[in-house]
């Protein structure tokens, strides 16, 4: 089976990591070509190379609020769709896997033009209304749907018509690779003089880092002054947001906040954290949370995506309402005050993360490919008979 896995966002994040891990785990069972934009994709290319995966970097524009890139998107998208369709045909692709969410239309349209079934991978739980409307228009072209979480399925379920294959398949993490028993050199940017809480996230408003900062400030009243570490890049269009976060920390007198930038390997940082925090406003199947769980870190997370299904309140960590910094501070404080509780919850978190093994997720993905191809062939045969 030949698969083209397409994404219109080049920056390395959860969807890109998932694409590489699943493609590598599929191995010879499905020969995967990863298709990505040329712009901002250098770390993603390196990840593919590290896994020995073939990839194709094309001049793909992306939807954005900035007027110049938005204009380029409208002007060049038709040509990009045609180029993708030509690539799918020339590479003799059996199924197209469209990653990245509901705003990624080009792969779906190109697959239909090429006469190839497309599986649309939806990992959104919060999208502007106009994106949902566009999705409503394009979704009939998809042959099947993968949802990164049950929440994503609920979010889009009422928009999908017709009997097409569907599956909920979460992101993946290799617990053999993310193993707290492995030895790592300490990350020098992570302070060693006291407890450390932190998160791995591209710095942007969806990650709700204001909630983390406010919760950390509240911890002082509970007798805790942990260092707060944020691991992730600050892209140019998020610099203003980053400055607002720093201003908020200064306003609250939080002097132990550390933005340490991106890491090609987050395991050393995760091992140095006492508590992992997810403060997001919206997620679906956050790979950063699964990685922290695999590293036996107890989790305090907002109630986003399917995190609550796997953390299970009071077992591998705690779940709090989105934006509730007071509840977040209280749960973090409880963990910081009780080393035994941290250890117990961390062990349960690692056990829960075993459900996201690359082999398991690859098997589920391959089964979805097979169902989609089979139904598409059946539909084609029925149409040819009617004609």
N, C-alpha and C positions, 0 to 999 in steps of 0.2 A: 504494500500500500504506500502511495506517495501522497504526502501531506504538505500543503503550503500554509504556514501559520503566520498571519499578517497582523501587524499593528501599526497605527499611524502616529504613535508617540515614541520618540527615540530615547527619551530620558529613562535611565534605569530605575525601575520601581518594582512593586509587587507583581504586576502582570508580566513584565519582561522576565523577571526571575522565574516565575511559574512556567512561562513558555520554554525556557532553556532546560529547566529541571525535568519537565514532563517529556520533552523531545529526547533528552538523553536517556531517560528511563525506558522509553518506548524501544530504543535501540533498533534492531533490524526488523522488528515487527511493523514499524511504520517509519519510512524514510522521510524525515521532516526537513523542509527548507524554511528557515525563518526569514520573513520579509519585513524590513524595517525602514524608517526614513534615514537619509544620510545625516541630517542635522541632529546634533546633540546625542548621537548614538555610540560614541566611542566606548564608553564603559560597557554598553550592551554588546557591542561587537567582541570586546575582550572576553566577556562572559561566554559567548557562543564559542569562541576559539578555545577557551579553557575546557569546554565540554566536548570539543571536536565536532561541532555542529556546523553544517553548511548554512550560509546566510547570504542574503542579497539586500544591499542598501540602495534604495531608490530615492529620487527627489520627490518625496511625498510631503505636501503641505498639511497643516493641521488647523482645526477650528480654534479660534482665539478671539478675545475681545479687542485686541490691538488691531487698529484699522489697516495697517500695511500688510501684516500677515493674513488678515481676514480677506482682503482684496485678492491676494495671491491665491488663497484657498478657492475662492469663487472662480477665478480665471483659469487656474491650472487643473482643478479637480477632474474635469471631463477627460483630459489627456492622461492623467494619472490612472484613472479607471481603465481606460483602454490599454495602457501599458501593463497594468496588472493582469487584465484578461489575456493579453498576449503571453505574458510570463506563465500563467497557469496552463494555457494550452501547449506552449512549447516545452514545458517541463513535464507534461503528461500527468498532471496532478489528478488524484482520485477524489480528494475532498479538500476544501478550503476551510481552515479554522480561523475565524475572524476574532482576534483578541482585543482587549482594551476597553470594551464597554459599548453602550448604545449610541455614542456619537461617532463611532467608527463605521461609516457606511460604505466606504469605497470597496473594500474586499467583498462585501455581500453583493454589490451591484456587478463588480467585475466577474465574480464567480457565475452569476446568472448569465452574463453575456457570453462567458466561455462554455456554458452548458455543464457546469460542474456543481455538485451539491456543496452548500456552505453551512457550517455550524457556527452560529453567532454566540460568542462567549460574553455574557452580561455580568458585570461586577459592580453595578451602580445601585445605590439606594437613595441618591439625591441628585436630581438633574433639573436644569431649567425647563420650563414648560415647552419652549420651542424645540428643545432637543427631543423631548418625549413625542411631540407632534411629528417631527421628522422620522423618528423611529417607527411611529404608527404607519407612516407611508411606506417605509422601506421593508419593514419586517415580513411582509408576505413573500419577499424574494429569498428569505433564508429557508433552508431545508430542515434545520433543527436548532435547538438552543441548549447551551450549557449555562447554568446559573452558578455563580461562585458561592452563593449562600441561599438559604431558604428565604431570607429577607429580600434578596434580589428577585427571586421567583415571585414573591408576593407583590413586589413593586411593579413588575412588568406583566404579571400573569394575565390581568384583565385586558391587555392590549394585544395578546397573541391569539389569533384565531386559527382554526384548522387543526387536524390531528397530525401534528409533527412531533418527532422525538424530542424529549426534554430530559434533562438530568441535572441534579445539584451535585457539583464536583468542587470541593474546596481547593485552596492553594496547597502546596506541598512543602514539606521540610524533611530532610534526611537526618534522623536522630543519631545515625552513626557519625555524621559529619558535625552536627551540632550536639556535642556531648560534653558536659561539664567535667568529665573525668580526663579529658585531653588537656595537655599542658600548653599554655599560651604565654608569650611574653606580655607583661602588663602594658596596657596602653598608657603612655605617659601623660596624655591629656585628661585622664580620669583621676581625680584627686584621691589620695590614699589616706587623708587625715579625717576619717569619719564616715558615716553611712552615705551611700550613694543611691539615688533613685534616678531613673532616666527612661528615655524613649528613643526609638529609631524611626525617623520620619523626615521626608522632604519638608522643609519649612514652608508651610502654606496654611491658609485659614481653615481648610478642611480638617487639619490635624488638631484644631482646638487647643493650641498650646497656651492660650490665655488661661484656660481652666487649670492646666498643670502649674503654671506660675502662681496663680492665686491660691491653689491648694498648698503649694510649697510654702508660701508666705503664712498661711494659716497654721502650718505645723509648728511654728514657733510657740504659739499659745498652748500647744499640746506637749511642749518640752522637747521638740525635735528640730534640729537644724541640719538636715542632710544636704549634700551637694546634689544639684539637679543637672543632669547631663542630657543634651539633645544631640543625637547623632544624625547628621543628614545635611545635604547641601542647601545653600541659599541661592536660588536661581535669580538672575537679574530682575525679573518682573515681580519677585517677592521681597526685594530689598526694603521697600517701604514697610511691609508687614513685619519684617524682622526688626526694623528700627522701633516699631510700635511695641513689640514684645520687650525689647530692651528698655524702652521708656517705662513700660508697666512694671518691670522688675525694679527699676530704680525708684519709681513712685512708691512701691510697696516695701522698699528697703531690702530686697532680696539680692544679696551680694554673692550668693553661691550658685549662680546660674551660669552654665558653661555650654556655649554652642561650639562643638568641636569639629564640625564639618563631616563630610562623608568618609566612609571606610569601605575598602574593598572586601574586608573581612570583619564582620561585626562581632564575631565570637569572643575575642578578648574583652571587648567592652561589656558585652552581656554577662560574662563571667564575673566582672567586677561590680555589677549592680546588685544591690540588696533587694530591690523591688522594681519590677518593670511596669511602666505606666503607658496606657493608651488613652489619650484624652480626646480622641477624634469626635467630630460632629457626625461623620458618616463613614462607614466602611462596609465591606462585604465579607471577605475572607482574608483578613490582614496577615500577610506572611510574616511581618515583623513580630507580631504577637505569637504566632506558632513557633518562630525561631527562639524567642525568649522562653517559651514553655519547654521547648526541647532542651534548652540549657538549664532547666530546673529553676527558673526564676518564678516566684509567685507574681501574679498579675493583678493590678488594679486597673480596670478598664471601664470606660463609658459603655452604655448598652447599645453597641453598634454591631451591625452585621450578625454573624452567627457566633460571636465571641461568647455570649452567655451560654450557648449550647455546650461549649467545650470547657470553659473555665468552671462552670457550675458553681454558683455563689457559695462561698465558704469551703469549697473543696480545693481548687487550684488557684484561688484568689477571690477577688470581690468585684462585683459589678455595681456601677453607680449610674444615675441618670445623666444624660448628656448635659454638660455645662454646670453640673452641681459640684463646685469646688469644695464646698463644706463637707459633703459626704465623701468626696475623694480624699480630703485631708484626714478625716476620721479613720478611714480604712487603711491608708498608708501608715498613719500613726500606730494603729493596732499591730501591723506587721513589723514596723521598726522596733516596737517595744517587746517583741516576742521572737527571739531567734529560733526557738523550736517550731513555732507556727510557720515561720518562713521556710524552714527546712522541710516540714511535712507537706506544705502546700506546693513547694517547688518540686518535690518528688511526684506528687499527683499531677502536676502540670506536665512534667516530662512523660508520664505514662499516657496522659491524654493526647500528647503530640504524636504518639505512635500511629494514630489514625490517619495522619497526613503523609505517610511514607510515599516516596516517589513510585514505588512498585504498585501500591494500591491505587494511587491517583492515575497512573499511566494505564492500568487495567480498565478503570472506569472510563477514561477518555477514549481508549481504543474501542471499547464496547459501544460507546456513543457514535464514533465514526462508522462502525459497521452498521448500526441501526439506520443511520442517516443515509448511507450509500444504498442500502437495501431498499428503503422506502422510496428514494429518488428513482432507482431503477424500476421499481414496481409502478410508480406513477407514470414514468416515461412510456412503459410498455402499454399501460391502459390508455394513455392519450393516443398512442400510435394506432391502437385497435379501433378507437372511436373515429379516427380520421380515415 
